[in-house]
Amino acid sequence: MNGVELVLAALSAGAAAGLTDTASSAVREAYAGLRESVRLRLAARGEGGVRVLEAGESGEAGEVGSDAWRDRLRELLVAVDIDSDEEILAAARSLLRDIGLAEQRDGAGFVDARQAKGVQIGDHNTQTNTFN
């Protein structure tokens, strides 16, 4: 997972976790810190990046973490070279770890399979493919 995808995953997961009553104060604080760091990075660039970030969270752009919001935010994060900001990347990793979605050493953890076909995630699965 590259830096842009890492930050997107953390922002989406943090926003979703923040909407629940069960989110711990540590998760809320980690999300707020990451969000503020990204907001400042986008604000320095201008071009309405902050509005895109906030629109996705407020529901203006549809559901929190929607594909349209993620696609637009991905473009902006690439434009501001978020991959080079080690503090933001560390904050994103920390937030995912706090939420329980951090990548683990054995390869298990967060999997983004939205565009995948014929994929199974988990242990002890069985799949039968029939080709004509």
Disulfide bonds with the S-S distance in Angstrom:
none
